Amino acid sequence: MRPERSFMRMLPRKIILYFITLFILSYSLLTRCDKEPDDWGRNLIPDSILVFFDSTELVHSITITSDSMITNNRTIQMLGCRTDPMFGISMSELISEITLYEVDSFNFGNNPVADSVILTLSFTGYSGDPQSTVEIFMYEYTEKIESDTNIYSNKDISGNYNPDILGSGYINFMDSVLKIFVSNEDFIQKLFTADDTVFTDRDIFTQYIHGLYFHPENHATEGAIFYTNFSENQGWLSFYYSNDENDSLYYHLTINQSCEQFCIYNHDYQGFTINEFISTGNESDSLVFIQSMAGVNGIIRLPELELWLDSMPVAINSAKLILKPADTLITGLNKNDYPPLLNMYLVNPSGGYRYVFDYLINPDAYGGIYVSRTNSYVFNIGYHIQSYLDGIIDNFDFILIPNNPTGDYRQIILNGAKFSGKNRMKIEIIYTPL
């Protein structure tokens, strides 16, 4: 299930007219409110009939494993491996085409001999310990990478690469560069002996060499996941060689934004804290784990909302869902790993996600941004609650996903609904009895 859907497809037909009417009625108030959208209209209502309701009892929370995600046709790709005592082992493998830097009739000449063959990749950022010793192994990928179909993060590539290692290397944090010295003679000779026509057309070349597969292994306590943007920094496969005619020659192949690429994500939770919290049922939990790279998501439910609303007719003035990260002294997490923005959608039981009403009406006021001053994420969901009260929508589950989950590795643990301290997950509602 993915929120990568058009606006209209996410909305059931019966709420489209409701949304239009609601938008028109709210427009004048929305345009006058910048920083306190949750107080819309409160100044028009006598304080004597406003009721503040602060409840942790309405909220239920669990952790679930994520669905797979589309990882091809992305600007940023991830490569690396992290080990965390709470989240376990998380890995991103990279598969990419390699292509001609220059299109021309070319051959390596008579009796070419390689002096060195070097693969270099540059990185634009990272998550984790940048000084960790993450070793990257490179293989020849032997299946054509399709450009006209979605490729998901759980793709099985068994049998789609040559198991003979081409070479390996370590990511150098000081230079933000990965260097791999290719030592596989069969691969080198495959290019040395290629027909001249292979180098005259990029499509012909990618049929001859489908791509490269990069597999990370972590040799340190924490490890790191690195980000690469091939539209900003090309990768290179450089041949330095000699032949019968010349003793100092070079030839470059490239990995750039025109190359098809995708990532495979793997998570191992066995033996780590997170495994105890991944839900197999509906029981609410004390902690909620959220992670990028198709790892784990948080689910929030309001099953008691119907009982509360049935007790009296009300008009919702504002409703805030307040989420607090767990104490870092307990989790050991670095706040730099927190998602700057959490996305919260409604889970459609028939498949896919829907945007929450409040996001559709005013995305800027919806919330989800991490505020370090209050150490919290806040979502304004007053329109959602009112819509449920009016029978317009069903009481669907909410799902929490880090923003940009395929281009930025983030992880956080939230205090759940069953957390015993004062900072547990809660909802604050201001309403007017009718």
C-alpha positions as CSV (number, residue, x, y, z in Angstrom):
1,M,0.0,0.0,0.0
2,R,1.5,3.3,-1.0
3,P,0.3,6.9,-0.9
4,E,1.6,7.5,-4.4
5,R,-1.9,8.1,-5.8
6,S,-3.7,10.9,-7.5
7,F,-5.8,13.3,-5.5
8,M,-9.2,12.2,-6.9
9,R,-8.5,8.5,-6.7
10,M,-7.8,8.8,-3.0
11,L,-11.3,10.3,-2.3
12,P,-14.5,8.2,-2.2
13,R,-17.1,9.8,-4.3
14,K,-19.5,10.5,-1.4
15,I,-17.1,12.8,0.3
16,I,-16.1,14.9,-2.7
17,L,-19.2,17.1,-2.5
18,Y,-18.8,17.3,1.3
19,F,-15.2,18.4,0.8
20,I,-16.2,21.2,-1.6
21,T,-18.9,22.5,0.7
22,L,-16.6,22.3,3.8
23,F,-13.9,24.1,1.9
24,I,-16.2,27.0,1.0
25,L,-17.5,27.4,4.5
26,S,-14.0,27.3,6.0
27,Y,-12.2,29.5,3.4
28,S,-12.7,32.8,5.1
29,L,-11.4,31.5,8.4
30,L,-8.5,29.7,6.8
31,T,-7.2,32.7,5.0
32,R,-7.1,34.6,8.3
33,C,-5.2,32.0,10.3
34,D,-1.5,31.5,10.0
35,K,0.0,29.9,13.1
36,E,-2.9,28.7,15.2
37,P,-5.2,26.8,12.8
38,D,-6.5,24.7,15.7
39,D,-8.3,27.7,17.2
40,W,-10.4,28.6,14.2
41,G,-13.6,30.3,15.3
42,R,-13.0,30.1,19.0
43,N,-13.1,33.8,19.5
44,L,-16.7,33.7,18.2
45,I,-17.9,31.2,20.8
46,P,-18.4,32.1,24.5
47,D,-15.9,30.4,26.7
48,S,-18.7,29.0,28.9
49,I,-19.7,26.6,26.2
50,L,-16.2,25.4,25.1
51,V,-15.1,22.1,26.6
52,F,-11.5,20.9,26.7
53,F,-11.1,17.1,26.5
54,D,-7.6,15.6,27.0
55,S,-7.5,11.9,26.6
56,T,-5.0,9.1,26.3
57,E,-7.8,6.5,26.6
58,L,-9.1,7.1,23.1
59,V,-5.8,6.3,21.4
60,H,-4.5,2.8,20.6
61,S,-1.1,2.3,18.9
62,I,0.9,-0.6,17.4
63,T,3.9,-1.2,15.2
64,I,3.6,-3.1,11.9
65,T,6.0,-4.1,9.2
66,S,5.8,-1.9,6.1
67,D,4.7,-2.8,2.6
68,S,7.4,-2.8,-0.1
69,M,8.1,0.5,-1.8
70,I,8.9,1.5,-5.4
71,T,12.7,2.3,-5.5
72,N,13.4,2.8,-9.2
73,N,13.2,6.3,-10.9
74,R,14.3,8.0,-7.7
75,T,16.6,11.0,-7.5
76,I,18.5,9.7,-4.5
77,Q,19.5,6.1,-4.0
78,M,20.8,4.5,-0.8
79,L,23.6,2.1,-0.2
80,G,24.9,0.7,3.1
81,C,24.1,-1.2,6.3
82,R,23.3,-0.1,9.8
83,T,23.1,-2.1,13.0
84,D,21.1,-0.6,15.9
85,P,20.3,-2.3,19.3
86,M,16.7,-1.2,19.1
87,F,16.0,-1.5,15.3
88,G,18.2,-4.4,14.3
89,I,20.0,-4.6,11.0
90,S,18.9,-2.5,8.1
91,M,20.5,-2.8,4.6
92,S,20.1,-1.1,1.2
93,E,21.6,-2.8,-1.8
94,L,22.0,-0.9,-5.1
95,I,21.6,-2.1,-8.7
96,S,22.4,0.2,-11.5
97,E,23.0,0.3,-15.2
98,I,26.4,1.5,-16.5
99,T,26.6,3.2,-19.8
100,L,28.9,4.8,-22.3
101,Y,30.4,8.2,-21.5
102,E,31.1,8.9,-25.1
103,V,29.4,7.3,-28.1
104,D,31.9,6.4,-30.7
105,S,33.5,3.5,-32.6
106,F,36.0,2.2,-30.1
107,N,38.1,-0.8,-29.2
108,F,40.9,-1.5,-26.7
109,G,43.4,-2.3,-29.4
110,N,45.6,-5.4,-29.9
111,N,46.4,-7.4,-26.8
112,P,45.2,-4.9,-24.1
113,V,46.5,-5.4,-20.6
114,A,44.9,-3.8,-17.6
115,D,47.0,-1.8,-15.3
116,S,44.0,-1.0,-13.1
117,V,40.2,-0.9,-13.3
118,I,38.5,1.3,-10.7
119,L,34.9,2.0,-9.9
120,T,34.2,5.3,-8.1
121,L,31.0,6.5,-6.6
122,S,30.4,9.8,-4.8
123,F,28.0,10.3,-1.9
124,T,26.0,13.3,-0.9
125,G,25.0,12.4,2.7
126,Y,24.7,9.5,5.2
127,S,22.9,8.2,8.2
128,G,24.7,6.5,11.0
129,D,28.4,6.5,11.9
130,P,30.3,7.8,8.8
131,Q,33.5,6.3,10.1
132,S,32.2,2.8,10.2
133,T,33.9,0.2,8.1
134,V,31.1,-0.6,5.6
135,E,32.5,-2.8,2.8
136,I,30.8,-2.8,-0.6
137,F,31.0,-5.9,-2.8
138,M,30.4,-5.4,-6.6
139,Y,28.9,-8.0,-9.0
140,E,27.8,-8.1,-12.6
141,Y,24.0,-7.8,-12.8
142,T,22.8,-10.1,-15.6
143,E,19.1,-9.2,-16.0
144,K,17.9,-6.2,-18.0
145,I,16.6,-3.4,-15.8
146,E,13.2,-2.5,-17.1
147,S,12.5,1.2,-17.5
148,D,8.7,1.0,-18.0
149,T,7.7,-0.9,-14.9
150,N,7.8,-0.3,-11.2
151,I,10.5,-2.1,-9.3
152,Y,9.9,-2.8,-5.6
153,S,12.2,-2.8,-2.6
154,N,11.6,-6.6,-2.0
155,K,12.5,-7.7,-5.5
156,D,14.1,-11.1,-5.5
157,I,17.3,-11.0,-7.6
158,S,18.4,-14.5,-7.0
159,G,20.0,-15.8,-10.2
160,N,20.1,-12.3,-11.7
161,Y,23.7,-11.7,-11.0
162,N,27.0,-13.4,-11.5
163,P,28.1,-14.6,-8.0
164,D,31.8,-14.1,-8.8
165,I,32.9,-10.9,-7.1
166,L,34.2,-8.2,-9.4
167,G,35.9,-6.4,-6.5
168,S,35.2,-4.7,-3.2
169,G,36.1,-1.5,-1.4
170,Y,35.3,0.6,1.7
171,I,33.4,3.9,1.7
172,N,35.8,6.7,2.6
173,F,33.9,9.3,4.7
174,M,36.7,11.9,4.4
175,D,36.3,12.0,0.6
176,S,32.6,10.8,0.5
177,V,33.8,8.4,-2.2
178,L,33.6,4.6,-2.7
179,K,36.5,3.1,-4.6
180,I,36.4,-0.5,-5.8
181,F,39.4,-2.0,-7.6
182,V,38.1,-4.6,-10.1
183,S,40.2,-7.7,-10.0
184,N,37.9,-10.1,-11.9
185,E,39.8,-11.0,-15.1
186,D,36.8,-12.5,-16.8
187,F,34.8,-9.3,-16.5
188,I,37.8,-7.2,-17.7
189,Q,38.3,-9.5,-20.7
190,K,34.6,-9.3,-21.5
191,L,35.0,-5.6,-22.2
192,F,38.5,-5.9,-23.8
193,T,37.2,-8.3,-26.3
194,A,33.8,-6.7,-27.0
195,D,32.9,-5.9,-30.7
196,D,33.4,-2.3,-31.8
197,T,29.7,-1.9,-32.2
198,V,29.1,-2.3,-28.5
199,F,30.6,1.1,-27.9
200,T,28.7,2.9,-30.7
201,D,25.2,2.8,-29.0
202,R,24.1,3.0,-25.4
203,D,21.3,0.6,-25.9
204,I,23.6,-2.0,-27.5
205,F,26.0,-1.5,-24.6
206,T,23.4,-2.1,-21.9
207,Q,22.4,-5.3,-23.6
208,Y,26.0,-6.4,-23.4
209,I,26.5,-5.3,-19.8
210,H,23.1,-5.1,-18.1
211,G,24.4,-3.5,-14.9
212,L,26.3,-3.7,-11.6
213,Y,25.0,-5.0,-8.2
214,F,26.4,-3.4,-5.0
215,H,26.1,-5.4,-1.8
216,P,27.1,-3.9,1.6
217,E,28.5,-5.7,4.6
218,N,28.9,-4.0,8.0
219,H,32.1,-4.7,9.9
220,A,31.5,-2.2,12.7
221,T,29.1,-1.8,15.6
222,E,26.8,0.7,14.0
223,G,27.6,1.1,10.3
224,A,26.1,3.7,8.0
225,I,23.8,4.1,5.0
226,F,25.0,6.5,2.3
227,Y,23.1,8.6,-0.2
228,T,24.0,9.1,-3.8
229,N,22.5,11.4,-6.4
230,F,23.7,10.5,-9.9
231,S,22.2,13.7,-11.4
232,E,24.8,15.6,-9.4
233,N,27.7,13.2,-9.2
234,Q,28.3,10.6,-11.9
235,G,29.9,7.3,-11.0
236,W,32.8,6.0,-13.1
237,L,34.3,2.7,-14.2
238,S,37.8,3.7,-15.4
239,F,40.1,1.4,-17.4
240,Y,43.8,2.2,-17.3
241,Y,45.6,-0.1,-19.7
242,S,48.2,-0.7,-22.3
243,N,48.3,-2.5,-25.7
244,D,50.7,-3.3,-28.5
245,E,50.6,0.3,-29.7
246,N,50.6,2.4,-26.5
247,D,51.6,1.8,-22.9
248,S,49.5,4.5,-21.2
249,L,45.8,4.5,-22.2
250,Y,42.5,5.0,-20.4
251,Y,38.8,4.5,-21.1
252,H,35.8,5.6,-19.0
253,L,32.3,4.2,-18.5
254,T,29.8,6.1,-16.4
255,I,26.8,5.8,-14.1
256,N,24.6,8.9,-14.4
257,Q,21.0,10.0,-14.2
258,S,20.1,8.3,-17.4
259,C,20.9,4.9,-16.0
260,E,18.1,2.7,-14.7
261,Q,18.6,2.0,-11.0
262,F,16.8,0.5,-8.0
263,C,17.4,-0.5,-4.4
264,I,16.6,-3.6,-2.4
265,Y,15.9,-3.2,1.3
266,N,16.5,-5.8,3.9
267,H,15.7,-5.7,7.7
268,D,16.6,-8.3,10.3
269,Y,14.8,-7.8,13.6
270,Q,15.5,-11.2,15.2
271,G,17.2,-10.8,18.6
272,F,16.7,-7.0,18.8
273,T,14.2,-5.0,20.9
274,I,12.0,-4.1,17.9
275,N,11.0,-7.7,17.4
276,E,9.1,-7.6,20.7
277,F,6.9,-4.7,19.5
278,I,6.0,-5.8,16.0
279,S,2.3,-6.4,16.3
280,T,0.6,-9.7,15.4
281,G,-2.8,-8.5,16.7
282,N,-4.7,-5.5,17.9
283,E,-3.3,-5.1,21.4
284,S,-2.1,-1.5,22.0
285,D,1.5,-1.1,22.9
286,S,3.7,1.1,25.0
287,L,6.2,2.0,22.3
288,V,5.8,2.6,18.5
289,F,8.7,2.0,16.1
290,I,8.8,4.0,12.8
291,Q,11.5,3.5,10.2
292,S,12.3,4.4,6.6
293,M,13.3,2.0,3.8
294,A,10.1,-0.1,4.0
295,G,11.0,-1.1,7.6
296,V,8.2,-0.5,10.2
297,N,5.3,1.9,10.4
298,G,3.2,3.1,13.3
299,I,-0.6,2.5,13.3
300,I,-2.9,4.7,15.4
301,R,-6.5,3.8,16.1
302,L,-9.3,5.7,17.8
303,P,-11.7,2.7,18.6
304,E,-13.3,4.4,21.6
305,L,-14.1,7.6,19.6
306,E,-17.5,6.3,18.7
307,L,-18.5,5.6,22.3
308,W,-17.4,9.1,23.3
309,L,-19.2,10.8,20.5
310,D,-22.4,8.8,21.1
311,S,-22.5,10.2,24.6
312,M,-23.4,13.7,23.4
313,P,-23.8,15.7,20.1
314,V,-20.9,18.0,19.7
315,A,-19.2,20.4,17.3
316,I,-15.5,20.0,17.1
317,N,-13.5,23.3,17.4
318,S,-10.1,21.6,17.3
319,A,-8.5,18.2,17.7
320,K,-4.8,17.6,18.1
321,L,-3.0,14.2,18.0
322,I,0.2,14.6,20.0
323,L,3.1,12.2,19.6
324,K,6.2,12.3,21.9
325,P,9.4,10.5,21.1
326,A,10.6,8.0,23.8
327,D,13.4,9.1,26.1
328,T,16.7,8.9,24.3
329,L,18.4,7.7,27.6
330,I,16.3,4.6,27.3
331,T,16.3,4.1,23.5
332,G,19.9,5.2,22.8
333,L,18.7,6.9,19.6
334,N,20.3,10.0,18.2
335,K,17.8,12.9,17.6
336,N,19.6,13.5,14.3
337,D,18.0,10.2,13.1
338,Y,14.4,11.5,13.8
339,P,12.3,12.1,10.7
340,P,12.0,15.9,10.3
341,L,8.5,15.2,9.0
342,L,6.1,12.3,9.6
343,N,3.4,11.7,7.1
344,M,0.1,10.4,8.4
345,Y,-2.5,8.9,6.1
346,L,-5.7,6.9,6.5
347,V,-5.5,3.2,5.7
348,N,-8.1,2.1,3.2
349,P,-9.3,-1.4,4.1
350,S,-9.6,-2.2,0.4
351,G,-6.0,-1.2,-0.3
352,G,-3.9,2.0,-0.5
353,Y,-4.0,5.1,1.6
354,R,-6.1,8.2,1.7
355,Y,-5.2,11.7,2.7
356,V,-6.7,13.0,6.0
357,F,-9.4,15.7,5.5
358,D,-7.3,18.3,7.4
359,Y,-4.4,17.8,5.0
360,L,-6.6,18.3,2.0
361,I,-8.1,21.5,3.4
362,N,-4.9,23.1,4.6
363,P,-1.6,21.1,4.3
364,D,0.4,23.8,6.0
365,A,-1.7,23.6,9.1
366,Y,-2.0,19.8,9.2
367,G,1.2,19.3,11.1
368,G,3.6,16.3,11.4
369,I,6.8,18.4,11.7
370,Y,9.2,17.5,14.5
371,V,9.4,20.4,17.0
372,S,12.6,20.1,19.1
373,R,11.4,22.8,21.6
374,T,8.5,20.6,22.7
375,N,10.0,17.3,21.6
376,S,6.8,16.4,19.8
377,Y,4.9,15.8,16.5
378,V,1.4,17.3,16.4
379,F,-1.3,16.6,13.9
380,N,-4.4,18.8,13.6
381,I,-7.3,16.4,12.8
382,G,-10.4,18.5,13.8
383,Y,-12.0,18.2,10.4
384,H,-11.4,14.4,10.4
385,I,-13.1,14.0,13.7
386,Q,-16.0,16.2,12.7
387,S,-16.4,14.3,9.4
388,Y,-16.6,11.0,11.3
389,L,-19.1,12.6,13.8
390,D,-21.3,13.6,10.8
391,G,-21.2,10.1,9.3
392,I,-19.3,11.2,6.3
393,I,-16.3,8.9,6.7
394,D,-15.5,5.7,8.5
395,N,-13.2,5.4,11.5
396,F,-10.2,4.2,9.5
397,D,-6.7,3.5,11.0
398,F,-4.0,6.1,10.7
399,I,-0.6,5.1,9.5
400,L,2.7,7.0,10.3
401,I,5.5,6.9,7.7
402,P,8.7,9.0,7.6
403,N,8.8,11.6,4.8
404,N,10.9,10.5,1.8
405,P,11.3,6.9,3.0
406,T,13.2,5.8,-0.1
407,G,15.7,8.7,-0.1
408,D,16.5,9.4,3.5
409,Y,17.0,6.8,6.2
410,R,15.3,7.8,9.5
411,Q,14.2,6.0,12.6
412,I,12.3,7.0,15.7
413,I,10.5,5.4,18.7
414,L,7.4,7.1,20.0
415,N,5.8,6.7,23.3
416,G,2.7,4.6,22.6
417,A,-0.8,4.6,24.0
418,K,0.1,2.2,26.8
419,F,3.2,4.1,27.9
420,S,3.0,4.6,31.7
421,G,4.5,8.1,31.8
422,K,3.0,11.5,31.3
423,N,4.3,11.8,27.7
424,R,2.3,9.0,26.2
425,M,0.4,9.4,23.0
426,K,-2.8,11.4,23.3
427,I,-5.5,13.4,21.6
428,E,-6.7,16.9,22.8
429,I,-10.1,18.0,21.6
430,I,-11.9,21.3,22.1
431,Y,-15.6,21.0,21.4
432,T,-19.0,22.7,21.8
433,P,-21.9,20.6,23.2
434,L,-24.9,21.0,21.0
